[in-house]
Amino acid sequence: MSADTASLPPIAILGAGSMGGAIARGLSRSGLAAAGVTTTNRSIAKAAELAGLDGVTSVALEQNPAGNTDAAAAADVVLVGVKPAMVPDLLREIGPVLRPGTIVVSLAAGVTIATFEAILGEDVAVLRSMPNTPALVGRGVTGIAAGTHADADATAVVRRLFETVGTVVEVPEAQIDPLSTISGSGPAYFYLVVEEFTKAAIGKGFSSADARLMAEQTFIGAAALLEASGEDPAELRRRVTSPKGTTERAVAVLQDAHLDDTFARATDAALARAKELAAGA
Ligand SMILES: NC(=O)c1ccc[n+]([C@@H]2O[C@H](COP(=O)([O-])OP(=O)(O)OC[C@H]3O[C@@H](n4cnc5c(N)ncnc54)[C@H](OP(=O)(O)O)[C@@H]3O)[C@@H](O)[C@H]2O)c1
């Protein structure tokens, strides 16, 4: 069995809503979580959404108030997927039951590794992650950063875990917020471009349905070609852009709009907001 296909150790996902739930689904689909995944949510309704996934035990705290501590005590890897403001309380709840060597992975935006380590102490390995929503369809990009006590083995386990829902980029913690402005927020940038391109098509007389189909499938097709060809995007662009042709005119207009500066300013704005949020604003 190669390292890439080796089974993952027992996993707990405490707070398995949109993001934690996406990871639970990815783990279930991958067949790599042979040692089992336990998810917790407060409500029975939320827990029901994950019930029945292969290899997943979905617990509702409404029915089992000790669900978090039971799951955390039994797991080698604990993912913390509650909202950022709820993280400290959850860590104080599970801290006493974690076994030495447990890997604790944060999904929470803006909560630092130092916060985790201050509450959990030195015997657990903490990593911070920043996934994105295409994880729902197994095409996520997840940044991971290792804490003070997380060695290469712990990082490798967490990498394999997130690879069940897409691609993983390892960065130092200081790069998690900058990464978030690209891959975390990135899906929204893409949807905005699809929306605007659809409007341009409607403006040219197409029905909304046809406009949306053309815009959406053009980008999805172009992305698939980018991936399948392995070519540089600039080279693929050149292949669509004949000298003195129609695309050349359109691209010139887009370049006149200073997209480089616009994207730099947009991601700078996201980074500034991440700093404000970390400061409690
Ligand atoms: N969504 C994203 O795109 C995204 C991207 C990157 C990072 N994140 C991070 O992921 C975390 C979760 O975000 P989300 O969008 O997935 O939120 P969400 O859908 O609201 O999920 C949070 C889940 O936690 C459960 N929960 C609340 N308190 C709990 C407790 N004490 N113990 C166990 N479970 C509890 C909630 O269950 P009930 O509803 O039953 O109360 C809910 O299902 C956040 O920290 C966020 O920063 C999200």
The ligand as a Gaussian input file, in Angstrom:
#p B3LYP/6-31G(d) Opt

LIG

0 1
 N      -17.977000      27.689000       4.619000
 C      -16.780000      28.042000       4.141000
 O      -16.591000      28.368000       2.965000
 C      -15.562000      27.970000       5.029000
 C      -14.302000      28.082000       4.432000
 C      -13.172000      27.996000       5.266000
 C      -13.327000      27.855000       6.635000
 N      -14.570000      27.761000       7.169000
 C      -14.658000      27.612000       8.639000
 O      -15.386000      26.446000       8.947000
 C      -16.048000      26.631000      10.181000
 C      -17.493000      26.266000      10.019000
 O      -18.090000      27.083000       9.023000
 P      -19.341000      26.543000       8.241000
 O      -19.593000      27.497000       7.130000
 O      -19.171000      25.097000       7.954000
 O      -20.463000      26.753000       9.391000
 P      -21.762000      25.881000       9.698000
 O      -22.328000      25.332000       8.439000
 O      -22.644000      26.698000      10.580000
 O      -21.187000      24.649000      10.541000
 C      -20.915000      24.691000      11.915000
 C      -21.556000      23.458000      12.530000
 O      -21.126000      23.376000      13.896000
 C      -22.177000      22.804000      14.624000
 N      -21.961000      23.140000      16.037000
 C      -22.220000      24.307000      16.687000
 N      -21.798000      24.233000      17.963000
 C      -21.273000      22.995000      18.136000
 C      -20.650000      22.322000      19.212000
 N      -20.503000      22.902000      20.421000
 N      -20.205000      21.078000      19.017000
 C      -20.339000      20.464000      17.824000
 N      -20.916000      21.056000      16.742000
 C      -21.372000      22.302000      16.902000
 C      -23.436000      23.395000      14.036000
 O      -24.497000      22.511000      14.279000
 P      -25.985000      23.086000      14.501000
 O      -26.336000      23.825000      13.240000
 O      -26.796000      21.860000      14.718000
 O      -25.884000      24.010000      15.687000
 C      -23.078000      23.495000      12.544000
 O      -23.554000      22.396000      11.795000
 C      -15.889000      28.092000      10.588000
 O      -14.968000      28.187000      11.654000
 C      -15.381000      28.758000       9.334000
 O      -14.482000      29.805000       9.640000
 C      -15.694000      27.802000       6.404000

